[in-house]
């Protein structure tokens, strides 16, 4: 019997607990350059998302009371104080940069998981675990990015739909990889072919690996379902998990309140029961209702989402560190040998700096273009074509009038352009007759 290119003897040695083979080093999967690139991308995205959130650059935070309260408190401090002009300048830069990071990691995550499954005939359990760890960081990057991009994606349904179509296979592949690692002997067989454990999973999904597998699977499903729900603002999920239970809870409170009042009006034991039993039950249901309402608001906030992403990242660091501590005696070759597979991820991570510089230059140039020509010569502004004026209006240019001293025939209007962050000065000249008519109006 054979499984791919794995003989029955190979799996028989593993089943007997006598598989002492060495793992062939694979720097393209477990190399330090690859690992550092995935971790760095995830960390950079988290830092950008949190910095833009606490400074008020992220759009949509006012929709949630928790986010609005937190940002209002932070805005009172000098460190996080921002202005509307600064927000409008940095928002497109942050969103474009995070969009690049998100797209990059979503595609790379799908690619590395697909490669791990396609090599199931030759990959070891150790390297399959590393593949899962790296995909975990890709998911972390993408889910964090959605906290920043939510409003933008809602405004662009086509971009949102394509992203959802990529998120679904990413979630399916990651969940499948976690379930396959639920074999009770998985972490005792990292040097064995992964296919041997895959084929032997039925009846052996138990022990500590299975508990970790189920817990992490729940987190992945919760993260992706919550992210998609935020992108589409689906109400029926909220109705199923909150509105319907809340209505039943309120019905129970009203029924208990009626029974309590009836019993309390009676004499004897029922009055005592109304106070001793029904009143505490009603108070407990009220506490549950208020707690559920608070939990709903908190879990729907960007604040909770970013905290969840930090926990996701911390778990990924711990898991990756634990999995890479495999004794070198089991590895044949140098896992950290630098080659094409390690250089490319590092360069892709370094390209973030170039992308940021390009976006910053483009945004600055856009503002400079918008501010060109705003300040005009007063005589050019003051002269108007006779065809554009009402009949009988004086078309002679204003003489001796300046922006600082408009005079009776010149009204100077100034306003701040929040997009450009620069002052526009617009002058409007009215006929002296209008001024004289206003001056001749009776006072009082």
ABEGO torsion letter per residue (X at the ends): XBBEABBAAAAAAAAAGABABBBBBBAAAABAAAAAAAAAAAAAAAAAAAAAAAAGABBGAAABAAAAAAAAAAAABAAABBBAAAAAAAAAAAAAAAAAAAAAAAAAAAAAAAAAAAAAAABBAAAAAAAAAAAAAAAAAAAAAAAAAAAAAAABAAAAAAAAAAAAAAAAAAAAAAAAAABAAAAAAAABBAAAAAAAABGABBEAAAAAAAAAAAAAAAAAAAAAAAAAGBAAAAAAAAAAAAAAAAAAAAAAAAAAAAAAABBEAAAAAAAAAAAAAAAAAAAAAAAAAAAAAAAABAAAAAAAAAAAAAAAAAAAAAAAABBAAABBEBAABBBAAAAAAAAAAAAAAAAAAAAAAAAAAAAAAAABGABBBAAAAABBBAAABBBGBBABBBBGBBAABAEAABBBBBBBBAAAGBBBBBBBBBBAAAAAAAAABBBX
